[in-house]
Amino acid sequence: TAVGFGMDPDLQIDIITELDLVNTTLGVTQVSGLHNASKAFLFQDIEREIHAAPHVSEKLIQLFRNKSEFTFLATLQQKASTSGVILSIRELEHSYFELESSGLRDEIRYHYRFNGKSRTEVFPYRLADGQWHKIAVSLSASHLLLHVDCNRIYERIIDPPETNLTPESNLWLGQRNRKHGFFKGVIQDVKVIFIPNGYITQCPNLNRTCPTCSDFLSLVQGIMDLQELLAKMTAKLNYAETRLSQLEDCHCEKTCQVNGLIYRDKDSWVEDDHCRNCTCKSGVVECRRMSCPPLDCPPDALPVHVESQCCKICKAKCLYGGKVLAEGQRVLTKSCRECRNGVLVKVTETCPPLNCSEKDHVLPENQCCSVCRGHNFCAEGHRCGENSECKNWNTKATCECKNGYLSVQGDSAYCE
């Protein structure tokens, strides 16, 4: 639970941080502490109310639930010969956990509950001397340890404290309630942690002489877990050795990464955007234009591009007044008609208004709506291959091969 004396945040509560004392003004002032690694606060001799908000109390109740081991830690400098409560977790008049330092009797008192009744353990010790002290109260079932300044002061067996706090329980820092037990001095590093021998987090160099019962049980469970893990690891190792003997002839291969996808060596795929077949060869991507078979369309059909297909396909043609129209081409008669599946179908689209004079109107080939002279037909998505480029003419757009390329099968949309 504590590795390198680090702490699982789910197993501890930092009281000063949770109470947000920085924003508390009445009776509390931030001052320099024993060290600068955390905030320290002076609790003054006036009436104050330093207690937890409901959500903090709920968090504390959940942490204490069914726990038999916990440690209270604090670093403090108590005004000489004064008495006060360092921390109290209580419901009305009943204390579930309360640590009190009496400078009048030179005692440290631990108040708790057992079977619904109040109990108090008294430890003769002078804590209120105006000096800095580290205090740690550790409980493991009925086993109590008190450390002051990393020295084991007391160890005794007590009635096991109740840890299932009621929903009405609240936490007070530096006082018992609104009117009593006011602590006078500086408090720093107030924490409650829920691991065995939690005082080690305050004094990491402190050697333990004897393990607690919980330590022993944890050790036994840990050995059983290790034995189970060892059996599983042995089985996995035997399997790995068997596989390894079969893989001695394997070699590392270079892969190709394209658009977030990883392809193994010699893998092939189709690059739809450019209509290319690609292959991974020793970490290098090689692509070639898809080879389209020559189309031998019947007399009543023409080769045309179809959406989502790289190669042209044969589609039925239309005839009008001696003019041959391919699939998707239009002719303007009394109305606009489009060639669809070999039949001229009436089109009811409205032509957009033109921002040019009538003498500059141009009717594009195979269209019904005029455009302004100089219109960019290529911008309308005219499709050309990767080695050809779109060129605008007066009434249409065409594909032309780039310099150094020739058209394939007489079609400038495909060049090599």
N, C-alpha and C positions, 0 to 999 in steps of 0.2 A: 504493500500500500504506500510505502514511502521509499522511492528510489532516489539515491543520491540526496536524500533529505528534501526532495521536492514533494509537493502535496497535490493530490487530486482535488481540484476545486469543489467537487461535489461532496467531499468529506470534511469540509470545514466551513466556518462562517467567520468573517472578519467583522467584529462588532463595530469598530469605529467607522469603517467604510459603509456598512449597512445603515448606521444611524445618521450618516451624512452630517457629522459634527461641524464640518467647514461652514455650513449654512446656519448653524445654531448660534445665537447671539447671547441669550440670557444665561449668565452663570458659567459660560465656557469660553475660553480664549485659546487660540492656537499659539503654541510656544515651541522653543527648541527642546528636543527630547534627549534621551541617552545617546541616540545616533540619528542620522539624517535620512535613513532609508525609509522611514514611515513618519506619519504625522503624530504629533504629541499635543495634548490639550490640558490646560490648567482648569481644574474644577474649583471654583471660588466659593467662599463661605456666604452664599446668598441662596434664596429659594430658586429652584430650577426644576424642570421636568425633562429629563433626558431618558426617553423610553422609545421602544421600537414602534414603527408604523405597522398596521395590520399585516401587510404582505411580508414583512420581515419576521413577525411573530409566527406566521404560518410556515415560513421556510424553516424556522428553528424547530417548530413542533414536528415537522416532517423528518428533520435530521435526527431528533432525539428518539423518534418512535422505534420501539423494540431494540434499542441499542443498550448493550451492557458495558460498553467501553467508550470512554470519552475523556478528554483532557481540556481543562481550562487554563489558558496562558495569559499572562499580562506582564508588562514592564511598568513600574510605577515609582514615584517619589512622593511619599506621604508626609504631610506636614507633621513635625515632631509633636508627640503627645496628643494627637487627635484621634478620633474614632470615626469610622465610616464604612459603608458597604461598597465594595469594589464592583460587584455585579450581582444582580438578583433576577431570577426567573421565577415568577410567582403568579398565583391566581388569588386575587383579593388578599387575605391574610395568610395564605398557605404558600410556603417557599418550596419549590421543587429543587432549586439550586441557588444557594446564596453564600457568597464569600465575604466575610466581614473582618476588618482589621481594627482591633481595639488598642489604641495607644495609652489608654488609662490603665489597662491590666496587662499590657504587652502580650496579647493573645491574637491568634488567627482562628476564626470560627467558621465552620462549615455547617450550614443549615440545609436539611433535606427532608424528604418524606419517605416513610416505609409503612406499607399496609394502611395508608390513609392517616398515619400519625406523624407528627413532627419529630425530627431527631436533630441533634446538634453534636458535632465533634469539635473539641477545643484543643488547640495546639499552642502551648506556651512559646511565644516567639515575638520579638520586638521588630515589627515591620515599620512602625511609624517613628522613624528616626531622622527624617529629612534627607536620607540617602537614596540613591537609585537601587532598586532590587528587581530581579526577575523572579516571578512566582509561577509555579505550575502545580495544579491539583489533578492527578490522574486517577481514574476509577476503572477497575476491571471487575465487574460483578460486585462482590463484597470486599475487594482488595483496594485499599486507598494508599496513594503515595503523595507526599508533599515535598516538593523541591523548592528551595529558595537559593537563588544565585547559583544554580546548577549543583547544589549540594542536597543530598537526600536527608531531609530533616526528620520526617516521621514516616512510618509505614505501619499500618494496622488493618485489622479486619473489622468491618462495620456491617450493619444491616444493609442489604442491597437497595440502593435508592430507586424510587419510581422514576421512570423516564418517559412514560406515555403521558405527555402533557395534555391538559384539557384545552379545548379551542379558545377559552377565555384567558389563557396564560399570556403574560407579557414579559418583556425583558427591560430591565432598568439598568443603566450604567451610572456608577458613582452615587447611587442612592437606593433606598429600599422602596420608597413610594414618593408621593408628592410632598410629604412633610418630614420624613424621617430618614436617618442614616446617611446624611450628606457626607461624601468623601471630600477631603480637602488636600489638594496636591495635584500632581501631574500624572496622567495615565497615557500609556502608549502600547501598541501591539497587543490589543485585546482580542483573543481568538478562542473559539471552541472547536476542537478537531475530534474526529471520530475514527481514530486508529489506535491499536494497542501501543502502550508506552509513548503517548504523544509528546511527552516532555523532551524526547530526543530531538524534535524539530526546533526546540528552543535552545537546547544544549547538545549539538551533534557530536561533541567529543566525549560525552558522558558515557562511561562503560556501564552496561547492565550486568549484574551478578547472576540473577536467576530469572528464567522465563516465567511469564504468567501462564495460567491454565489456558488462556486463549492462545498465547504464543505456541504452546505445545500442540493444541488441537490444530492450529493453522499449519504447523510443521508436519504433522501426520498427514493432513489432507494434501499438503504440497507434495509429499513423498508419493502418495497414491496417484496424484495427477501426473507426476513425473514418470512413474512406472507405466501408466497408461500411454503417455506420450512416447516413451521409449519403445513400447511394443509397436505403436503405429509407425514410428520413424524407422524401426528395423524392417518392417514389411515394405515400406516405401523404398528403403535403400536396396533391398533385395530386388525389387521390381526395377529400380533404376539401373542396377548393375546388369540385369538381364537385357534391358533395352540398350545400354551402352555397348554391350558386346556386339549388338547388331548394327550399331551406328558408327563403327570405327572408320568405315569407308566414306562417311558423309563429308561434305565440304560446305563452307559458307558461300551463300549465293547473294549477289547484289540484286536488290529490288528497285522498283520504280514507283515514285509517288506522283500521282496526277490528280489534281483537284481534290486533295484530301484522301484519296483512295490509294492503297498500296497494292501493287501488282508484283507477283513473283517473276523470276526469270523465265522467259519464254511464254509468259501469259499474253494472250491477245484480247483485244476489245475493239468496239466500234465507237469512234468519236463522231457523234451525230451532228455536232455543230458544223463540222467541216467535211462531213461525209468521207471519213478516212478510216482505214483499218490500221490499228496500231499494235505494236509488239514490244515487250520489254526484253532487251538484249543486253545482259551484263550491266544492268543499271542505267542503260541509255534507252530512251523511247524513240522508236523508229516508226514513222507513219507513212502510209502510201494512200493516194486517192483511191476510193472504191472504184473498181473497174465495172462500168455499166455495160451489160451485153448490148450488142446492136439490136435496135428495134425494127422488126419487120411488120409494121402495122398493116392490117387489111385495107382495102380501098376506101372503106367508109369510116376510117379512123385516122387520127393524127397523134404523134407523140407530144405529151404535155407534162409539166411539173405538177405534182400533187403534194399537198401539205404533209410534212413529216416523212417524206420519202426522198432519198437522194437521187435515184434514177428516174428518168421519165418513163411514163407508162402510156399505153395506147388508150385513147378515149374517142368515143364516136364524134365525128365532125358534123357540121351543119352547112347547108347550102342555101344561099339567098341571092337571087338575081345574078347568078354566075359567080358569086363571091364565096370562097371557102372559109368557114370559121371553125377554129379549134374550141375545145372545151373552155368555157369562161370568157370567151371573146364576145363583144357586143356589136350591134349594128343599129343605127338610128334610122327608123322609117317614120311613119306617123307617130310611133311611140318607140321607146327603147326596148330592144329584145336581146336576150343573152342565150348563148348556146349551152344547153345542159343535156347531157346524155343523148346528143344527136338531135335535139328538138329545140327550136327557138321559143323561148319562154319570155312573156312580157315582164318587164322590170318597172316597178313603180317608184323608184328612188327619185328624190328631188335634187336637182343640180344645185350646188352652192353658188352664192353670188360671187362675181368676179370683180377684182379691184383693178380693172384696166379698161381702156376704151374698146369699142366693138371691133375696130379694125385690127386690134391685137389679139382677138379671140382665135384660138387654134383648137380644132377637133382632133384629139389623139386617135391613132389607129385603133380600131376595134373597141372604141368607147362611145358613149352617148353624150357625155357632158364635156363641154368645151373648157379649156384652160387658157391662162394668159401665156403669151409668147415667152419663151425662156423658162417654162415650167420644169421643175426638178423631178423627172420621172423616176430616177434612181432612188430618191428618198422614199418612194412608195413601197419599197421592199422588193425591188426586182432582184431575182436570185441569180447569182453567178458563182462559179466554182472558185476554189482558193487561188488558182493560177490565172484567173481572168478577172476583169474589172468592168463595172457598169459605166456606160457612156450615154449621155443625154443627146438626143437628136430633137428635131423640131417637133415631131409628133409622137415620139416613142423613146424607149430606152433599149439599148442592146448590150450584149456582153462582148468584150473584145479581149483577146489574149494579151497578157503582159509581154513586155519585150523579152525575147528569148524563148517563148512558148508558142506551140502550134496547136490548133484546134484538133480535137479528137472526133473522128467520124463526122467531120464537117460541122460540128456544133461548138461555137465559141464559148458556151457556158462551161465546157470541159476542155482544159488545155494541159499540155505536158511538154 
